[in-house]
Amino acid sequence: MEEPKSTNADAETENDELDHVVPMYANNVRFEMTAWDLRMLFGQLMPSSEGKGQVDWHTDVTIPWAQAKLMHLYLGMNLTLYERENGRITIPPAVLPAPISTPPAGVDTSNPEAIDTFEMVQGIIKAFRDAQVPEK
């Protein structure tokens, strides 16, 4: 019987190329946009003595927009495959994005394109929230 061919991930591991990678855990991510790139800051929610959590931001990764778009595709594929194998991922209501009913401060409401963009984002948030309602 023929041995299965090595995948790229296997080849990288075999060549010790990943030995320098430091594993980190993050349960929070913050996004910052520029014209050139998407900056993602990763951190972990840490309890404080006052009973409120505070995020310890520890990792900063910046990628170009083309890579972000490809990452969106592959992340979506991986989520779909994971849910197919393991069942639906539930999002606690407390961490769902809040519905937005009015444009944020600073949005030029006289600009039709700005209003269109706001309504698009509003629709994306609504669709995401609606998809979290358990099926009956």
C-alpha positions as CSV (number, residue, x, y, z in Angstrom):
1,M,0.0,0.0,0.0
2,E,1.3,3.4,-0.9
3,E,2.1,6.0,1.8
4,P,-0.1,9.1,1.7
5,K,1.7,12.2,0.4
6,S,2.8,14.8,2.8
7,T,0.8,18.0,3.1
8,N,2.5,21.4,3.2
9,A,1.8,21.6,6.9
10,D,3.5,18.2,7.5
11,A,6.4,19.3,5.4
12,E,6.9,22.5,7.4
13,T,6.8,20.6,10.6
14,E,9.2,18.0,9.4
15,N,11.7,20.7,8.4
16,D,11.5,22.3,11.9
17,E,10.3,25.6,10.4
18,L,7.7,26.0,13.1
19,D,10.1,25.5,16.1
20,H,10.4,29.2,16.7
21,V,6.6,29.8,16.8
22,V,5.4,30.7,20.3
23,P,1.8,29.4,21.0
24,M,-0.5,32.1,22.5
25,Y,-4.1,31.9,23.7
26,A,-6.5,34.7,22.9
27,N,-10.2,35.1,23.6
28,N,-10.4,38.7,22.4
29,V,-9.5,40.4,19.2
30,R,-9.6,44.1,18.3
31,F,-9.5,45.3,14.7
32,E,-7.9,48.5,13.4
33,M,-8.0,49.5,9.7
34,T,-5.7,51.5,7.5
35,A,-5.8,52.0,3.8
36,W,-3.1,49.4,3.4
37,D,-3.7,46.8,6.1
38,L,-5.8,45.2,8.8
39,R,-4.3,45.3,12.2
40,M,-5.5,42.6,14.7
41,L,-4.6,42.8,18.3
42,F,-5.1,39.6,20.3
43,G,-5.6,39.4,24.0
44,Q,-7.0,37.4,26.9
45,L,-9.7,38.5,29.3
46,M,-8.2,38.6,32.8
47,P,-10.2,39.0,36.0
48,S,-9.4,42.0,38.1
49,S,-9.8,42.4,41.9
50,E,-12.9,44.6,41.3
51,G,-14.7,41.7,39.7
52,K,-14.5,43.3,36.2
53,G,-12.5,41.8,33.5
54,Q,-9.7,43.5,31.7
55,V,-8.1,42.4,28.4
56,D,-4.4,41.8,28.4
57,W,-3.4,42.6,24.8
58,H,-0.3,40.5,24.0
59,T,-0.1,40.0,20.3
60,D,-0.3,42.4,17.3
61,V,-0.6,41.0,13.8
62,T,-1.0,43.2,10.7
63,I,-1.9,41.8,7.3
64,P,-2.6,43.3,3.9
65,W,-6.3,43.5,2.8
66,A,-5.9,40.7,0.1
67,Q,-4.7,38.4,2.9
68,A,-7.6,39.4,5.1
69,K,-10.0,38.6,2.4
70,L,-8.5,35.2,1.8
71,M,-8.4,34.6,5.6
72,H,-12.2,35.4,5.7
73,L,-12.7,32.7,3.1
74,Y,-10.6,30.1,4.9
75,L,-11.9,31.0,8.3
76,G,-15.5,30.6,7.1
77,M,-14.7,27.2,5.5
78,N,-13.1,26.0,8.8
79,L,-16.0,27.2,10.9
80,T,-18.4,25.4,8.5
81,L,-16.3,22.2,8.6
82,Y,-16.0,22.4,12.4
83,E,-19.8,22.8,12.9
84,R,-20.5,20.0,10.5
85,E,-18.3,17.7,12.6
86,N,-19.1,19.0,16.1
87,G,-22.4,20.8,16.0
88,R,-23.4,24.4,16.1
89,I,-21.2,26.8,17.9
90,T,-23.2,28.9,20.3
91,I,-22.4,32.5,21.1
92,P,-23.3,33.7,24.6
93,P,-25.9,36.5,24.3
94,A,-23.7,38.7,26.5
95,V,-21.0,38.8,23.9
96,L,-23.2,39.2,20.8
97,P,-22.6,42.5,18.9
98,A,-25.3,44.9,20.0
99,P,-27.9,45.9,17.4
100,I,-27.3,49.4,16.0
101,S,-30.2,51.6,15.2
102,T,-28.5,54.9,14.5
103,P,-25.2,55.8,12.8
104,P,-22.3,56.3,15.2
105,A,-21.2,59.9,16.0
106,G,-19.1,61.4,13.3
107,V,-20.9,59.7,10.4
108,D,-22.0,62.3,7.8
109,T,-25.7,61.5,7.7
110,S,-26.1,63.9,4.7
111,N,-23.9,61.6,2.7
112,P,-26.0,58.8,1.0
113,E,-22.9,56.6,0.7
114,A,-22.3,56.8,4.4
115,I,-25.9,56.0,5.2
116,D,-25.7,53.1,2.7
117,T,-22.6,51.8,4.4
118,F,-24.2,52.1,7.9
119,E,-27.3,50.2,6.7
120,M,-25.1,47.5,5.2
121,V,-23.2,47.0,8.5
122,Q,-26.5,47.2,10.4
123,G,-27.8,44.4,8.2
124,I,-24.7,42.2,8.7
125,I,-25.0,42.6,12.5
126,K,-28.7,41.8,12.4
127,A,-28.2,38.7,10.2
128,F,-25.5,37.4,12.6
129,R,-27.6,38.0,15.7
130,D,-30.7,36.4,14.0
131,A,-28.6,33.3,13.0
132,Q,-27.7,32.8,16.7
133,V,-31.3,32.2,17.7
134,P,-31.7,28.5,18.3
135,E,-33.8,26.6,15.8
136,K,-37.0,25.1,17.1
